[in-house]
């Protein structure tokens, strides 16, 4: 208490404005991280509930809504030619692609199925060794992968005349459908591990656990406290001190 009593308050508008801006920003970021924690917990709870749901056949799969993780079962054939290799994938320190392949369901629907990871050849010019799939009819299980955003900074370019398998930078359902000549289901189906045609993969539902967001929130609130203490230290000076108050 004596540390405050033997000091006098001197208002410095530059320091005060800077401190206020930082204080508001850090507090907002802290609460944003707490909100993200709650969102992640709700999302994980939803995913856990969906795992126990029966897989939907092609005729019952919805086109829109909150679909991520919804289990599905398809009956039909893989198109052994129509494949799109999603570039710049890494698995266990190895660089390669994710294989997205056309699957024709007996219902008449066409689906882009992500089978998983394959390693790139020694150079980008080398053929990619993609394990083959059965030529006949198969039943496969997977789940809907519903992307949140579309990266406008990345482009596949004109792939209309590029031979299969086509190397692409991002998944573009409409563009892929035009390349194949069919109308594709608007979301990718990620093949479950152990299913026919499944390849190695690492597909976590989230990249950051809820607890990490709480940790970041604590850091932001701590920084807000530090700014407040720094402002007090700069604004309360000893009686025999001098401060510039321009």
KOLMIBA-783981 format. One record per residue: residue number from 1; z, x, y of N, C-alpha, C in turn. Coordinates in steps of 0.05 Angstrom, whole numbers. Layout:
BEGIN
 pos   n.zz   n.xx   n.yy  ca.zz  ca.xx  ca.yy   c.zz   c.xx   c.yy
 NUM      Z      X      Y      Z      X      Y      Z      X      Y
...
//
This chain:
BEGIN
 pos   n.zz   n.xx   n.yy  ca.zz  ca.xx  ca.yy   c.zz   c.xx   c.yy
   1      0     17    -24      0      0      0      0     17     25
   2     15     40     24     16     57     47    -11     69     53
   3    -28     71     32    -55     82     37    -71     64     55
   4    -65     38     56    -79     20     74    -65     18    101
   5    -38     19    101    -23     15    125    -27     38    145
   6    -31     62    135    -34     85    153    -63     89    160
   7    -80     69    155   -108     72    162   -116     48    180
   8   -138     52    194   -148     30    211   -177     23    202
   9   -184     -2    205   -210    -12    196   -231     -6    218
  10   -253      6    211   -275     12    229   -300      1    217
  11   -312    -18    230   -336    -31    219   -361    -15    224
  12   -374     -8    202   -400      6    204   -421    -12    192
  13   -438    -23    208   -456    -44    198   -476    -33    177
  14   -484     -8    180   -503      3    160   -490      5    132
  15   -465     15    132   -451     17    106   -445    -10     95
  16   -436    -28    113   -428    -55    104   -452    -71     92
  17   -475    -70    106   -499    -84     96   -508    -72     70
  18   -509    -46     68   -517    -33     43   -498    -40     20
  19   -472    -40     26   -453    -47      5   -455    -76     -4
  20   -460    -94     16   -463   -122      9   -487   -127     -8
  21   -509   -115     -1   -534   -118    -17   -530   -109    -46
  22   -518    -85    -48   -512    -74    -75   -493    -91    -91
  23   -472   -101    -77   -452   -118    -89   -464   -143   -101
  24   -480   -157    -84   -493   -182    -93   -512   -176   -117
  25   -528   -155   -114   -547   -149   -135   -533   -142   -161
  26   -512   -126   -161   -498   -118   -185   -485   -142   -198
  27   -473   -159   -182   -460   -183   -194   -480   -202   -206
  28   -503   -205   -193   -524   -222   -204   -535   -211   -231
  29   -538   -184   -232   -548   -172   -256   -527   -174   -279
  30   -502   -173   -271   -481   -176   -291   -481   -204   -304
  31   -483   -225   -287   -484   -252   -297   -510   -257   -312
  32   -532   -244   -304   -558   -247   -318   -555   -236   -347
  33   -541   -213   -349   -537   -202   -376   -520   -221   -393
  34   -500   -233   -381   -483   -252   -396   -500   -276   -405
  35   -518   -285   -388   -535   -308   -395   -554   -300   -418
  36   -564   -275   -417   -581   -265   -439   -566   -264   -465
  37   -540   -257   -464   -524   -256   -488   -522   -283   -501
  38   -517   -304   -484   -516   -331   -495   -543   -341   -506
  39   -564   -333   -493   -591   -340   -502   -596   -328   -530
  40   -589   -302   -533   -593   -289   -558   -577   -301   -580
  41   -552   -308   -574   -535   -321   -595   -546   -348   -603
  42   -556   -363   -584   -568   -389   -591   -594   -385   -607
  43   -609   -365   -600   -634   -360   -615   -629   -352   -643
  44   -609   -334   -647   -602   -325   -674   -591   -347   -691
  45   -576   -365   -679   -565   -388   -693   -587   -406   -702
  46   -607   -410   -685   -630   -426   -691   -646   -414   -714
  47   -649   -388   -714   -664   -374   -735   -650   -376   -762
  48   -624   -374   -761   -608   -376   -786   -611   -404   -798
  49   -612   -424   -781   -615   -451   -791   -643   -455   -802
  50   -663   -443   -790   -691   -447   -799   -697   -433   -826
  51   -682   -412   -832   -686   -398   -857   -681   -417   -881
  52   -663   -435   -878   -656   -454   -900   -674   -478   -901
  53   -691   -482   -881   -709   -505   -881   -731   -502   -902
  54   -740   -524   -914   -763   -522   -932   -788   -514   -917
  55   -805   -498   -930   -830   -489   -918   -849   -512   -914
  56   -862   -514   -891   -880   -536   -885   -908   -529   -895
  57   -922   -547   -909   -950   -543   -916   -968   -544   -891
  58   -992   -536   -894  -1011   -534   -871  -1014   -561   -857
  59  -1014   -582   -872  -1019   -609   -860   -995   -618   -843
  60   -972   -605   -845   -949   -614   -830   -940   -593   -809
  61   -955   -572   -806   -947   -551   -787   -953   -561   -758
  62   -934   -562   -740   -939   -571   -713   -955   -550   -697
  63   -968   -559   -676   -985   -540   -660   -969   -528   -637
  64   -949   -542   -627   -935   -532   -604   -905   -539   -606
  65   -890   -530   -586   -861   -533   -586   -847   -507   -592
  66   -821   -508   -598   -806   -484   -605   -810   -479   -635
  67   -829   -461   -641   -838   -458   -669   -831   -431   -681
  68   -821   -412   -665   -816   -385   -676   -797   -387   -700
  69   -806   -374   -722   -789   -373   -746   -792   -396   -764
  70   -808   -416   -757   -811   -440   -774   -825   -432   -800
  71   -812   -436   -823   -825   -428   -849   -848   -446   -856
  72   -869   -434   -867   -893   -448   -875   -902   -438   -902
  73   -918   -455   -915   -930   -447   -941   -960   -455   -939
  74   -977   -436   -946  -1005   -440   -945  -1017   -437   -973
  75  -1037   -454   -978  -1051   -453  -1004  -1081   -450   -998
  76  -1092   -427  -1007  -1121   -423  -1002  -1129   -395  -1008
  77  -1147   -384   -992  -1158   -357   -998  -1158   -340   -973
  78  -1153   -314   -977  -1157   -294   -956  -1187   -289   -953
  79  -1196   -288   -928  -1223   -278   -923  -1221   -247   -924
  80  -1233   -236   -944  -1229   -207   -949  -1243   -189   -929
  81  -1260   -202   -911  -1274   -186   -891  -1261   -188   -864
  82  -1253   -212   -856  -1245   -217   -828  -1217   -207   -823
  83  -1215   -183   -813  -1189   -170   -807  -1189   -158   -779
  84  -1166   -161   -766  -1162   -148   -740  -1138   -130   -742
  85  -1142   -105   -734  -1121    -85   -736  -1108    -81   -709
  86  -1083    -90   -707  -1068    -88   -682  -1059    -59   -679
  87  -1069    -47   -658  -1066    -18   -653  -1038    -10   -643
  88  -1033     16   -646  -1008     28   -635   -983     17   -647
  89   -983     13   -673   -958      5   -687   -945     30   -700
  90   -919     30   -701   -905     53   -712   -884     42   -733
  91   -884     54   -756   -865     47   -777   -855     73   -791
  92   -829     77   -790   -817    100   -802   -829    126   -793
  93   -835    127   -767   -846    151   -755   -876    155   -759
  94   -889    136   -772   -917    138   -778   -933    119   -759
  95   -955    128   -749   -972    112   -731   -993     97   -747
  96   -998     73   -740  -1018     57   -754  -1024     31   -741
  97  -1029     11   -758  -1038    -15   -748  -1022    -37   -763
  98  -1023    -61   -752  -1014    -85   -766  -1039   -100   -774
  99  -1041   -108   -799  -1065   -121   -809  -1062   -151   -805
 100  -1080   -162   -789  -1081   -191   -785  -1107   -202   -797
 101  -1104   -219   -817  -1127   -227   -834  -1130   -257   -834
 102  -1155   -266   -835  -1161   -294   -836  -1153   -306   -864
 103  -1139   -329   -863  -1132   -343   -887  -1143   -372   -884
 104  -1159   -380   -904  -1171   -407   -903  -1155   -425   -922
 105  -1141   -444   -910  -1124   -463   -926  -1142   -484   -938
 106  -1134   -495   -961  -1149   -516   -974  -1151   -541   -958
 107  -1133   -544   -938  -1133   -568   -921  -1155   -566   -901
 108  -1168   -543   -898  -1189   -539   -879  -1181   -523   -854
 109  -1155   -518   -852  -1145   -502   -830  -1150   -472   -834
 110  -1152   -458   -812  -1156   -429   -812  -1133   -416   -798
 111  -1121   -396   -810  -1097   -383   -800  -1101   -353   -798
 112  -1089   -341   -777  -1088   -312   -775  -1062   -303   -786
 113  -1063   -289   -809  -1039   -280   -823  -1034   -251   -819
 114  -1011   -244   -808  -1003   -216   -805   -990   -207   -831
 115  -1003   -188   -845   -994   -179   -871   -973   -157   -868
 116   -974   -142   -846   -956   -119   -843   -970    -94   -835
 117   -958    -71   -841   -966    -45   -830   -983    -29   -850
 118  -1003    -16   -839  -1018      5   -854  -1020     30   -837
 119  -1019     53   -849  -1019     78   -835  -1048     84   -826
 120  -1050     96   -803  -1076    105   -793  -1085    129   -809
 121  -1111    133   -810  -1122    156   -823  -1116    182   -809
 122  -1126    204   -819  -1120    230   -807  -1129    231   -778
 123  -1152    218   -772  -1162    214   -745  -1169    185   -741
 124  -1174    177   -717  -1181    149   -711  -1209    142   -722
 125  -1224    162   -728  -1251    157   -739  -1251    152   -769
 126  -1229    160   -782  -1227    157   -812  -1223    128   -819
 127  -1235    119   -841  -1230     91   -850  -1201     86   -856
 128  -1192     62   -850  -1164     55   -855  -1162     44   -884
 129  -1142     54   -898  -1138     46   -926  -1121     20   -926
 130  -1135     -2   -929  -1121    -28   -929  -1120    -40   -957
 131  -1097    -43   -968  -1095    -55   -995  -1109    -82   -996
 132  -1124    -86  -1017  -1140   -110  -1020  -1123   -134  -1028
 133  -1134   -157  -1026  -1121   -182  -1034  -1138   -196  -1055
 134  -1126   -215  -1069  -1141   -229  -1090  -1164   -244  -1078
 135  -1186   -246  -1094  -1209   -261  -1085  -1206   -291  -1089
 136  -1188   -298  -1106  -1185   -327  -1112  -1163   -340  -1096
 137  -1158   -365  -1103  -1138   -381  -1088  -1110   -371  -1094
 138  -1094   -370  -1073  -1066   -361  -1075  -1048   -379  -1058
 139  -1023   -379  -1064  -1003   -393  -1047   -986   -371  -1034
 140   -983   -373  -1007   -967   -353   -993   -947   -367   -975
 141   -925   -353   -971   -904   -363   -952   -901   -344   -929
 142   -895   -355   -906   -891   -339   -882   -876   -355   -861
 143   -877   -346   -837   -864   -361   -815   -881   -357   -790
 144   -878   -376   -772   -894   -376   -747   -882   -355   -728
 145   -900   -338   -718   -893   -319   -698   -905   -329   -672
 146   -887   -339   -654   -895   -351   -629   -889   -331   -607
 147   -910   -319   -595   -906   -299   -574   -897   -312   -548
 148   -880   -298   -533   -870   -309   -508   -890   -303   -485
 149   -903   -280   -486   -920   -272   -464   -947   -261   -474
 150   -966   -260   -456   -992   -249   -463   -996   -226   -443
 151  -1000   -202   -454  -1002   -178   -438  -1030   -176   -425
 152  -1031   -183   -399  -1056   -183   -385  -1065   -154   -378
 153  -1047   -135   -381  -1054   -107   -375  -1070    -94   -398
 154  -1070   -107   -421  -1084    -96   -444  -1108   -113   -450
 155  -1130   -101   -457  -1155   -116   -462  -1167   -106   -488
 156  -1178   -125   -503  -1193   -117   -528  -1222   -110   -522
 157  -1231   -118   -498  -1259   -113   -492  -1277   -133   -508
 158  -1302   -128   -508  -1321   -145   -522  -1322   -137   -551
 159  -1313   -154   -569  -1312   -149   -597  -1332   -165   -613
 160  -1349   -179   -599  -1368   -198   -612  -1386   -185   -632
 161  -1393   -159   -628  -1410   -145   -647  -1397   -122   -661
 162  -1371   -120   -659  -1356    -98   -672  -1352   -105   -701
 163  -1359    -87   -719  -1357    -93   -748  -1327    -94   -756
 164  -1322   -110   -777  -1295   -112   -788  -1289    -87   -805
 165  -1263    -80   -806  -1240    -90   -790  -1242    -81   -761
 166  -1235   -100   -743  -1236    -94   -714  -1209    -84   -704
 167  -1210    -61   -691  -1185    -51   -679  -1181    -64   -652
 168  -1158    -76   -647  -1152    -90   -622  -1126    -81   -611
 169  -1123    -85   -585  -1099    -77   -571  -1078    -99   -570
 170  -1086   -124   -572  -1067   -146   -572  -1080   -169   -586
 171  -1063   -188   -595  -1072   -211   -609  -1082   -232   -589
 172  -1107   -240   -593  -1120   -260   -576  -1132   -281   -595
 173  -1118   -302   -601  -1126   -322   -621  -1153   -334   -614
 174  -1158   -340   -589  -1183   -353   -581  -1206   -333   -585
 175  -1202   -308   -576  -1223   -288   -579  -1229   -282   -609
 176  -1208   -281   -625  -1212   -275   -654  -1226   -299   -667
 177  -1219   -323   -659  -1233   -346   -671  -1263   -346   -665
 178  -1270   -339   -640  -1298   -337   -633  -1312   -315   -649
 179  -1298   -292   -653  -1310   -270   -668  -1316   -279   -697
 180  -1298   -294   -709  -1301   -302   -736  -1320   -326   -738
 181  -1320   -343   -717  -1336   -368   -717  -1321   -392   -728
 182  -1294   -392   -725  -1278   -414   -733  -1257   -420   -712
 183  -1244   -443   -714  -1221   -449   -696  -1196   -442   -711
 184  -1181   -424   -699  -1156   -414   -712  -1132   -430   -703
 185  -1112   -432   -720  -1086   -443   -712  -1076   -426   -690
 186  -1064   -438   -669  -1058   -423   -644  -1036   -402   -646
 187  -1022   -399   -669  -1001   -379   -671  -1005   -363   -697
 188   -996   -338   -696   -998   -320   -719   -977   -329   -740
 189   -985   -326   -765   -967   -330   -787   -959   -303   -798
 190   -934   -297   -797   -924   -271   -808   -917   -275   -837
 191   -930   -260   -854   -926   -262   -883   -899   -252   -891
 192   -885   -266   -908   -859   -258   -917   -862   -234   -937
 193   -842   -217   -936   -842   -194   -955   -841   -205   -983
 194   -856   -192  -1001   -857   -200  -1029   -879   -220  -1035
 195   -891   -231  -1015   -914   -249  -1019   -939   -234  -1026
 196   -958   -248  -1037   -984   -235  -1043   -997   -224  -1018
 197  -1004   -198  -1018  -1017   -186   -995   -998   -175   -975
 198   -972   -178   -979   -952   -168   -959   -951   -138   -959
 199   -949   -127   -935   -948    -98   -931   -921    -91   -918
 200   -914    -65   -918   -888    -57   -904   -888    -66   -875
 201   -864    -71   -865   -862    -80   -837   -834    -76   -827
 202   -831    -78   -801   -805    -79   -788   -807    -99   -765
 203   -798   -123   -771   -801   -145   -752   -774   -158   -746
 204   -757   -144   -731   -731   -157   -724   -735   -180   -705
 205   -719   -201   -709   -721   -224   -691   -716   -217   -662
 206   -697   -199   -658   -691   -190   -631   -689   -159   -631
 207   -695   -147   -608   -693   -118   -606   -666   -108   -595
 208   -651   -127   -584   -625   -120   -572   -605   -141   -581
 209   -583   -132   -592   -562   -151   -602   -547   -163   -578
 210   -536   -187   -582   -521   -200   -560   -499   -183   -548
 211   -485   -168   -566   -463   -152   -556   -472   -131   -536
 212   -496   -121   -539   -506   -101   -521   -509   -112   -493
 213   -517   -137   -491   -519   -150   -464   -492   -152   -451
 214   -471   -158   -467   -445   -159   -455   -436   -131   -445
 215   -443   -111   -460   -437    -84   -451   -451    -77   -425
 216   -476    -85   -422   -491    -80   -397   -478    -96   -374
 217   -469   -121   -380   -457   -137   -360   -432   -123   -349
 218   -416   -112   -367   -391    -98   -359   -399    -74   -341
 219   -420    -60   -348   -429    -38   -331   -436    -47   -303
 220   -451    -69   -301   -459    -79   -275   -435    -87   -258
 221   -416   -101   -271   -392   -110   -256   -375    -85   -248
 222   -375    -65   -265   -360    -40   -258   -373    -27   -233
 223   -400    -27   -233   -414    -16   -210   -408    -32   -184
 224   -406    -58   -187   -399    -75   -164   -372    -68   -154
 225   -353    -64   -172   -326    -56   -164   -326    -29   -150
 226   -343    -10   -161   -344     17   -149   -356     15   -120
 227   -376     -2   -116   -387     -6    -90   -366    -16    -70
 228   -350    -36    -80   -329    -47    -63   -308    -26    -55
 229   -300    -10    -74   -281     11    -68   -293     33    -49
 230   -318     39    -53   -331     58    -36   -333     48     -7
 231   -339     22     -5   -340      9     22   -313     10     36
 232   -292      4     20   -265      5     32   -257     33     40
 233   -264     53     24   -258     80     31   -272     89     56
 234   -297     79     60   -312     87     83   -304     72    108
 235   -293     47    104   -286     30    127   -258     33    137
 236   -240     42    120   -212     46    128   -207     76    130
 237   -203     85    155   -200    114    159   -172    119    171
 238   -163    143    167   -137    150    178   -137    149    209
 239   -113    144    220   -111    141    249   -122    165    265
 240   -118    189    254   -127    212    269   -156    219    262
 241   -169    202    245   -197    208    238   -216    196    258
 242   -241    203    255   -262    193    272   -285    184    255
 243   -298    164    264   -321    154    249   -343    146    268
 244   -366    150    260   -389    142    276   -396    114    271
 245   -397     97    292   -401     69    288   -426     58    301
 246   -446     74    301   -471     66    315   -483     42    300
//
